[in-house]
Amino acid sequence: MQLVIAIAIGVSIIAMTLWVIRLLLIPQPDDPDPDDVKEIAVDYRCVVCGMRLTVTHAQEANPVAPRHCREDMVEIS
């Protein structure tokens, strides 16, 4: 019985180690081209907790609303 438990623990340690190594091998995305970044001023508010966020630079004129408290933030004017 102890041998089965030891083998199960060993296999799970090896599986977790391989999972972490695979995560570390994923390349990071390229940095955005500084010429593509535009200055904007868009204010967002979290509908759950009320946190406010101002986006000042983005790659597109109308960026996608960020998420906070697992919900999409709403744009405020």
PDB file as gemmi writes it, atoms N, CA and C in Angstrom:
CRYST1    1.000    1.000    1.000  90.00  90.00  90.00 P 1                      
ATOM      1  N   MET A   1       0.824  -1.196   0.000  1.00  0.00           N  
ATOM      2  CA  MET A   1       0.000   0.000   0.000  1.00  0.00           C  
ATOM      3  C   MET A   1       0.874   1.270   0.000  1.00  0.00           C  
ATOM      4  N   GLN A   2       1.939   1.251   0.791  1.00  0.00           N  
ATOM      5  CA  GLN A   2       2.820   2.408   0.852  1.00  0.00           C  
ATOM      6  C   GLN A   2       3.528   2.630  -0.480  1.00  0.00           C  
ATOM      7  N   LEU A   3       3.817   1.549  -1.183  1.00  0.00           N  
ATOM      8  CA  LEU A   3       4.460   1.661  -2.484  1.00  0.00           C  
ATOM      9  C   LEU A   3       3.537   2.349  -3.484  1.00  0.00           C  
ATOM     10  N   VAL A   4       2.270   2.042  -3.462  1.00  0.00           N  
ATOM     11  CA  VAL A   4       1.300   2.662  -4.371  1.00  0.00           C  
ATOM     12  C   VAL A   4       1.183   4.157  -4.070  1.00  0.00           C  
ATOM     13  N   ILE A   5       1.144   4.517  -2.810  1.00  0.00           N  
ATOM     14  CA  ILE A   5       1.062   5.927  -2.420  1.00  0.00           C  
ATOM     15  C   ILE A   5       2.333   6.664  -2.841  1.00  0.00           C  
ATOM     16  N   ALA A   6       3.482   6.049  -2.647  1.00  0.00           N  
ATOM     17  CA  ALA A   6       4.753   6.670  -3.035  1.00  0.00           C  
ATOM     18  C   ALA A   6       4.822   6.869  -4.545  1.00  0.00           C  
ATOM     19  N   ILE A   7       4.373   5.887  -5.306  1.00  0.00           N  
ATOM     20  CA  ILE A   7       4.360   6.018  -6.766  1.00  0.00           C  
ATOM     21  C   ILE A   7       3.398   7.124  -7.192  1.00  0.00           C  
ATOM     22  N   ALA A   8       2.226   7.203  -6.581  1.00  0.00           N  
ATOM     23  CA  ALA A   8       1.248   8.244  -6.922  1.00  0.00           C  
ATOM     24  C   ALA A   8       1.810   9.631  -6.616  1.00  0.00           C  
ATOM     25  N   ILE A   9       2.471   9.787  -5.480  1.00  0.00           N  
ATOM     26  CA  ILE A   9       3.078  11.079  -5.134  1.00  0.00           C  
ATOM     27  C   ILE A   9       4.190  11.415  -6.116  1.00  0.00           C  
ATOM     28  N   GLY A  10       5.025  10.444  -6.466  1.00  0.00           N  
ATOM     29  CA  GLY A  10       6.109  10.669  -7.418  1.00  0.00           C  
ATOM     30  C   GLY A  10       5.591  11.077  -8.795  1.00  0.00           C  
ATOM     31  N   VAL A  11       4.569  10.397  -9.270  1.00  0.00           N  
ATOM     32  CA  VAL A  11       3.991  10.729 -10.574  1.00  0.00           C  
ATOM     33  C   VAL A  11       3.378  12.123 -10.548  1.00  0.00           C  
ATOM     34  N   SER A  12       2.707  12.484  -9.463  1.00  0.00           N  
ATOM     35  CA  SER A  12       2.100  13.819  -9.404  1.00  0.00           C  
ATOM     36  C   SER A  12       3.175  14.906  -9.326  1.00  0.00           C  
ATOM     37  N   ILE A  13       4.280  14.658  -8.637  1.00  0.00           N  
ATOM     38  CA  ILE A  13       5.378  15.636  -8.583  1.00  0.00           C  
ATOM     39  C   ILE A  13       5.992  15.808  -9.968  1.00  0.00           C  
ATOM     40  N   ILE A  14       6.209  14.716 -10.676  1.00  0.00           N  
ATOM     41  CA  ILE A  14       6.764  14.799 -12.031  1.00  0.00           C  
ATOM     42  C   ILE A  14       5.798  15.529 -12.962  1.00  0.00           C  
ATOM     43  N   ALA A  15       4.504  15.233 -12.859  1.00  0.00           N  
ATOM     44  CA  ALA A  15       3.516  15.896 -13.721  1.00  0.00           C  
ATOM     45  C   ALA A  15       3.474  17.391 -13.449  1.00  0.00           C  
ATOM     46  N   MET A  16       3.498  17.813 -12.187  1.00  0.00           N  
ATOM     47  CA  MET A  16       3.486  19.244 -11.862  1.00  0.00           C  
ATOM     48  C   MET A  16       4.759  19.919 -12.338  1.00  0.00           C  
ATOM     49  N   THR A  17       5.899  19.231 -12.217  1.00  0.00           N  
ATOM     50  CA  THR A  17       7.168  19.799 -12.677  1.00  0.00           C  
ATOM     51  C   THR A  17       7.142  20.017 -14.188  1.00  0.00           C  
ATOM     52  N   LEU A  18       6.665  19.050 -14.930  1.00  0.00           N  
ATOM     53  CA  LEU A  18       6.568  19.193 -16.387  1.00  0.00           C  
ATOM     54  C   LEU A  18       5.598  20.303 -16.770  1.00  0.00           C  
ATOM     55  N   TRP A  19       4.497  20.444 -16.024  1.00  0.00           N  
ATOM     56  CA  TRP A  19       3.522  21.501 -16.304  1.00  0.00           C  
ATOM     57  C   TRP A  19       4.167  22.881 -16.111  1.00  0.00           C  
ATOM     58  N   VAL A  20       4.929  23.042 -15.027  1.00  0.00           N  
ATOM     59  CA  VAL A  20       5.593  24.322 -14.755  1.00  0.00           C  
ATOM     60  C   VAL A  20       6.645  24.612 -15.823  1.00  0.00           C  
ATOM     61  N   ILE A  21       7.386  23.605 -16.232  1.00  0.00           N  
ATOM     62  CA  ILE A  21       8.407  23.805 -17.271  1.00  0.00           C  
ATOM     63  C   ILE A  21       7.750  24.219 -18.583  1.00  0.00           C  
ATOM     64  N   ARG A  22       6.633  23.591 -18.939  1.00  0.00           N  
ATOM     65  CA  ARG A  22       5.915  23.981 -20.164  1.00  0.00           C  
ATOM     66  C   ARG A  22       5.429  25.416 -20.081  1.00  0.00           C  
ATOM     67  N   LEU A  23       4.968  25.842 -18.918  1.00  0.00           N  
ATOM     68  CA  LEU A  23       4.528  27.230 -18.760  1.00  0.00           C  
ATOM     69  C   LEU A  23       5.684  28.207 -18.929  1.00  0.00           C  
ATOM     70  N   LEU A  24       6.846  27.836 -18.422  1.00  0.00           N  
ATOM     71  CA  LEU A  24       8.013  28.707 -18.527  1.00  0.00           C  
ATOM     72  C   LEU A  24       8.554  28.779 -19.951  1.00  0.00           C  
ATOM     73  N   LEU A  25       8.286  27.794 -20.772  1.00  0.00           N  
ATOM     74  CA  LEU A  25       8.786  27.769 -22.143  1.00  0.00           C  
ATOM     75  C   LEU A  25       7.930  28.566 -23.122  1.00  0.00           C  
ATOM     76  N   ILE A  26       6.739  29.006 -22.704  1.00  0.00           N  
ATOM     77  CA  ILE A  26       5.883  29.799 -23.587  1.00  0.00           C  
ATOM     78  C   ILE A  26       6.528  31.166 -23.757  1.00  0.00           C  
ATOM     79  N   PRO A  27       6.811  31.563 -25.012  1.00  0.00           N  
ATOM     80  CA  PRO A  27       7.485  32.852 -25.217  1.00  0.00           C  
ATOM     81  C   PRO A  27       6.564  34.027 -24.888  1.00  0.00           C  
ATOM     82  N   GLN A  28       7.169  35.103 -24.431  1.00  0.00           N  
ATOM     83  CA  GLN A  28       6.417  36.318 -24.128  1.00  0.00           C  
ATOM     84  C   GLN A  28       6.020  36.996 -25.434  1.00  0.00           C  
ATOM     85  N   PRO A  29       4.871  37.671 -25.466  1.00  0.00           N  
ATOM     86  CA  PRO A  29       4.502  38.381 -26.687  1.00  0.00           C  
ATOM     87  C   PRO A  29       5.467  39.532 -26.946  1.00  0.00           C  
ATOM     88  N   ASP A  30       5.584  39.898 -28.216  1.00  0.00           N  
ATOM     89  CA  ASP A  30       6.474  40.997 -28.579  1.00  0.00           C  
ATOM     90  C   ASP A  30       5.973  42.306 -27.998  1.00  0.00           C  
ATOM     91  N   ASP A  31       6.907  43.206 -27.717  1.00  0.00           N  
ATOM     92  CA  ASP A  31       6.532  44.530 -27.234  1.00  0.00           C  
ATOM     93  C   ASP A  31       5.832  45.294 -28.355  1.00  0.00           C  
ATOM     94  N   PRO A  32       4.858  46.130 -28.010  1.00  0.00           N  
ATOM     95  CA  PRO A  32       4.174  46.889 -29.056  1.00  0.00           C  
ATOM     96  C   PRO A  32       5.121  47.904 -29.687  1.00  0.00           C  
ATOM     97  N   ASP A  33       4.888  48.189 -30.945  1.00  0.00           N  
ATOM     98  CA  ASP A  33       5.679  49.190 -31.638  1.00  0.00           C  
ATOM     99  C   ASP A  33       5.323  50.561 -31.062  1.00  0.00           C  
ATOM    100  N   PRO A  34       6.299  51.340 -30.597  1.00  0.00           N  
ATOM    101  CA  PRO A  34       5.980  52.649 -30.002  1.00  0.00           C  
ATOM    102  C   PRO A  34       5.250  53.588 -30.954  1.00  0.00           C  
ATOM    103  N   ASP A  35       5.428  53.387 -32.265  1.00  0.00           N  
ATOM    104  CA  ASP A  35       4.719  54.243 -33.225  1.00  0.00           C  
ATOM    105  C   ASP A  35       3.237  53.903 -33.298  1.00  0.00           C  
ATOM    106  N   ASP A  36       2.863  52.668 -32.907  1.00  0.00           N  
ATOM    107  CA  ASP A  36       1.461  52.254 -32.956  1.00  0.00           C  
ATOM    108  C   ASP A  36       0.677  52.675 -31.720  1.00  0.00           C  
ATOM    109  N   VAL A  37       1.358  53.035 -30.643  1.00  0.00           N  
ATOM    110  CA  VAL A  37       0.677  53.408 -29.403  1.00  0.00           C  
ATOM    111  C   VAL A  37       0.183  54.846 -29.517  1.00  0.00           C  
ATOM    112  N   LYS A  38      -1.114  55.030 -29.244  1.00  0.00           N  
ATOM    113  CA  LYS A  38      -1.730  56.354 -29.348  1.00  0.00           C  
ATOM    114  C   LYS A  38      -2.099  56.865 -27.958  1.00  0.00           C  
ATOM    115  N   GLU A  39      -2.045  58.161 -27.801  1.00  0.00           N  
ATOM    116  CA  GLU A  39      -2.488  58.752 -26.536  1.00  0.00           C  
ATOM    117  C   GLU A  39      -4.006  58.906 -26.584  1.00  0.00           C  
ATOM    118  N   ILE A  40      -4.648  58.398 -25.549  1.00  0.00           N  
ATOM    119  CA  ILE A  40      -6.098  58.517 -25.415  1.00  0.00           C  
ATOM    120  C   ILE A  40      -6.398  58.896 -23.972  1.00  0.00           C  
ATOM    121  N   ALA A  41      -7.630  59.207 -23.704  1.00  0.00           N  
ATOM    122  CA  ALA A  41      -8.058  59.481 -22.326  1.00  0.00           C  
ATOM    123  C   ALA A  41      -9.448  58.888 -22.158  1.00  0.00           C  
ATOM    124  N   VAL A  42      -9.495  57.651 -21.671  1.00  0.00           N  
ATOM    125  CA  VAL A  42     -10.761  56.947 -21.483  1.00  0.00           C  
ATOM    126  C   VAL A  42     -10.868  56.567 -20.012  1.00  0.00           C  
ATOM    127  N   ASP A  43     -11.975  56.914 -19.387  1.00  0.00           N  
ATOM    128  CA  ASP A  43     -12.203  56.598 -17.982  1.00  0.00           C  
ATOM    129  C   ASP A  43     -13.161  55.415 -17.877  1.00  0.00           C  
ATOM    130  N   TYR A  44     -12.838  54.487 -16.982  1.00  0.00           N  
ATOM    131  CA  TYR A  44     -13.676  53.318 -16.725  1.00  0.00           C  
ATOM    132  C   TYR A  44     -13.997  53.259 -15.243  1.00  0.00           C  
ATOM    133  N   ARG A  45     -15.130  52.580 -14.935  1.00  0.00           N  
ATOM    134  CA  ARG A  45     -15.537  52.379 -13.545  1.00  0.00           C  
ATOM    135  C   ARG A  45     -16.020  50.949 -13.394  1.00  0.00           C  
ATOM    136  N   CYS A  46     -15.614  50.311 -12.305  1.00  0.00           N  
ATOM    137  CA  CYS A  46     -16.056  48.950 -11.998  1.00  0.00           C  
ATOM    138  C   CYS A  46     -17.475  49.022 -11.440  1.00  0.00           C  
ATOM    139  N   VAL A  47     -18.371  48.208 -11.990  1.00  0.00           N  
ATOM    140  CA  VAL A  47     -19.762  48.233 -11.539  1.00  0.00           C  
ATOM    141  C   VAL A  47     -19.943  47.529 -10.203  1.00  0.00           C  
ATOM    142  N   VAL A  48     -18.968  46.722  -9.798  1.00  0.00           N  
ATOM    143  CA  VAL A  48     -19.092  45.973  -8.551  1.00  0.00           C  
ATOM    144  C   VAL A  48     -18.570  46.781  -7.360  1.00  0.00           C  
ATOM    145  N   CYS A  49     -17.308  47.274  -7.465  1.00  0.00           N  
ATOM    146  CA  CYS A  49     -16.690  47.923  -6.306  1.00  0.00           C  
ATOM    147  C   CYS A  49     -16.529  49.437  -6.478  1.00  0.00           C  
ATOM    148  N   GLY A  50     -16.723  49.941  -7.695  1.00  0.00           N  
ATOM    149  CA  GLY A  50     -16.637  51.376  -7.910  1.00  0.00           C  
ATOM    150  C   GLY A  50     -15.242  51.897  -8.212  1.00  0.00           C  
ATOM    151  N   MET A  51     -14.244  51.010  -8.363  1.00  0.00           N  
ATOM    152  CA  MET A  51     -12.903  51.462  -8.680  1.00  0.00           C  
ATOM    153  C   MET A  51     -12.895  52.162 -10.038  1.00  0.00           C  
ATOM    154  N   ARG A  52     -12.131  53.252 -10.124  1.00  0.00           N  
ATOM    155  CA  ARG A  52     -12.035  53.993 -11.380  1.00  0.00           C  
ATOM    156  C   ARG A  52     -10.649  53.818 -11.970  1.00  0.00           C  
ATOM    157  N   LEU A  53     -10.591  53.819 -13.313  1.00  0.00           N  
ATOM    158  CA  LEU A  53      -9.349  53.609 -14.033  1.00  0.00           C  
ATOM    159  C   LEU A  53      -9.335  54.535 -15.238  1.00  0.00           C  
ATOM    160  N   THR A  54      -8.208  55.200 -15.475  1.00  0.00           N  
ATOM    161  CA  THR A  54      -8.044  56.039 -16.656  1.00  0.00           C  
ATOM    162  C   THR A  54      -6.979  55.413 -17.540  1.00  0.00           C  
ATOM    163  N   VAL A  55      -7.356  55.096 -18.775  1.00  0.00           N  
ATOM    164  CA  VAL A  55      -6.427  54.554 -19.754  1.00  0.00           C  
ATOM    165  C   VAL A  55      -5.880  55.732 -20.546  1.00  0.00           C  
ATOM    166  N   THR A  56      -4.563  55.891 -20.560  1.00  0.00           N  
ATOM    167  CA  THR A  56      -3.959  57.041 -21.222  1.00  0.00           C  
ATOM    168  C   THR A  56      -3.244  56.684 -22.515  1.00  0.00           C  
ATOM    169  N   HIS A  57      -2.878  55.422 -22.708  1.00  0.00           N  
ATOM    170  CA  HIS A  57      -2.196  54.992 -23.919  1.00  0.00           C  
ATOM    171  C   HIS A  57      -2.759  53.641 -24.349  1.00  0.00           C  
ATOM    172  N   ALA A  58      -3.001  53.476 -25.662  1.00  0.00           N  
ATOM    173  CA  ALA A  58      -3.500  52.207 -26.184  1.00  0.00           C  
ATOM    174  C   ALA A  58      -3.084  52.065 -27.630  1.00  0.00           C  
ATOM    175  N   GLN A  59      -3.147  50.838 -28.135  1.00  0.00           N  
ATOM    176  CA  GLN A  59      -2.794  50.593 -29.521  1.00  0.00           C  
ATOM    177  C   GLN A  59      -3.951  50.896 -30.460  1.00  0.00           C  
ATOM    178  N   GLU A  60      -5.134  51.030 -29.943  1.00  0.00           N  
ATOM    179  CA  GLU A  60      -6.288  51.315 -30.785  1.00  0.00           C  
ATOM    180  C   GLU A  60      -7.061  52.487 -30.200  1.00  0.00           C  
ATOM    181  N   ALA A  61      -7.836  53.149 -31.042  1.00  0.00           N  
ATOM    182  CA  ALA A  61      -8.557  54.343 -30.599  1.00  0.00           C  
ATOM    183  C   ALA A  61      -9.662  54.002 -29.592  1.00  0.00           C  
ATOM    184  N   ASN A  62     -10.324  52.873 -29.778  1.00  0.00           N  
ATOM    185  CA  ASN A  62     -11.394  52.443 -28.871  1.00  0.00           C  
ATOM    186  C   ASN A  62     -10.998  51.115 -28.233  1.00  0.00           C  
ATOM    187  N   PRO A  63     -10.244  51.137 -27.139  1.00  0.00           N  
ATOM    188  CA  PRO A  63      -9.788  49.878 -26.534  1.00  0.00           C  
ATOM    189  C   PRO A  63     -10.949  49.107 -25.898  1.00  0.00           C  
ATOM    190  N   VAL A  64     -10.753  47.820 -25.762  1.00  0.00           N  
ATOM    191  CA  VAL A  64     -11.742  46.962 -25.107  1.00  0.00           C  
ATOM    192  C   VAL A  64     -11.725  47.276 -23.616  1.00  0.00           C  
ATOM    193  N   ALA A  65     -12.897  47.327 -23.018  1.00  0.00           N  
ATOM    194  CA  ALA A  65     -13.001  47.650 -21.591  1.00  0.00           C  
ATOM    195  C   ALA A  65     -12.283  46.586 -20.764  1.00  0.00           C  
ATOM    196  N   PRO A  66     -11.455  47.002 -19.796  1.00  0.00           N  
ATOM    197  CA  PRO A  66     -10.779  46.025 -18.932  1.00  0.00           C  
ATOM    198  C   PRO A  66     -11.767  45.365 -17.977  1.00  0.00           C  
ATOM    199  N   ARG A  67     -11.322  44.319 -17.324  1.00  0.00           N  
ATOM    200  CA  ARG A  67     -12.161  43.604 -16.361  1.00  0.00           C  
ATOM    201  C   ARG A  67     -11.640  43.871 -14.957  1.00  0.00           C  
ATOM    202  N   HIS A  68     -12.563  43.995 -14.015  1.00  0.00           N  
ATOM    203  CA  HIS A  68     -12.223  44.134 -12.606  1.00  0.00           C  
ATOM    204  C   HIS A  68     -13.326  43.456 -11.821  1.00  0.00           C  
ATOM    205  N   CYS A  69     -13.005  42.808 -10.754  1.00  0.00           N  
ATOM    206  CA  CYS A  69     -13.969  42.033  -9.959  1.00  0.00           C  
ATOM    207  C   CYS A  69     -14.706  41.021 -10.844  1.00  0.00           C  
ATOM    208  N   ARG A  70     -13.988  40.503 -11.852  1.00  0.00           N  
ATOM    209  CA  ARG A  70     -14.508  39.504 -12.794  1.00  0.00           C  
ATOM    210  C   ARG A  70     -15.658  40.025 -13.649  1.00  0.00           C  
ATOM    211  N   GLU A  71     -15.821  41.308 -13.741  1.00  0.00           N  
ATOM    212  CA  GLU A  71     -16.862  41.915 -14.581  1.00  0.00           C  
ATOM    213  C   GLU A  71     -16.216  42.958 -15.482  1.00  0.00           C  
ATOM    214  N   ASP A  72     -16.815  43.202 -16.660  1.00  0.00           N  
ATOM    215  CA  ASP A  72     -16.326  44.264 -17.533  1.00  0.00           C  
ATOM    216  C   ASP A  72     -16.590  45.612 -16.885  1.00  0.00           C  
ATOM    217  N   MET A  73     -15.598  46.501 -16.987  1.00  0.00           N  
ATOM    218  CA  MET A  73     -15.779  47.856 -16.466  1.00  0.00           C  
ATOM    219  C   MET A  73     -16.603  48.652 -17.487  1.00  0.00           C  
ATOM    220  N   VAL A  74     -17.300  49.670 -17.023  1.00  0.00           N  
ATOM    221  CA  VAL A  74     -18.095  50.506 -17.930  1.00  0.00           C  
ATOM    222  C   VAL A  74     -17.373  51.823 -18.156  1.00  0.00           C  
ATOM    223  N   GLU A  75     -17.495  52.325 -19.383  1.00  0.00           N  
ATOM    224  CA  GLU A  75     -16.858  53.590 -19.718  1.00  0.00           C  
ATOM    225  C   GLU A  75     -17.721  54.722 -19.177  1.00  0.00           C  
ATOM    226  N   ILE A  76     -17.065  55.686 -18.534  1.00  0.00           N  
ATOM    227  CA  ILE A  76     -17.787  56.855 -18.021  1.00  0.00           C  
ATOM    228  C   ILE A  76     -17.347  58.071 -18.808  1.00  0.00           C  
ATOM    229  N   SER A  77     -18.260  58.972 -19.008  1.00  0.00           N  
ATOM    230  CA  SER A  77     -17.970  60.151 -19.819  1.00  0.00           C  
ATOM    231  C   SER A  77     -17.527  61.312 -18.966  1.00  0.00           C  
TER     232      SER A  77                                                      
END                                                                             
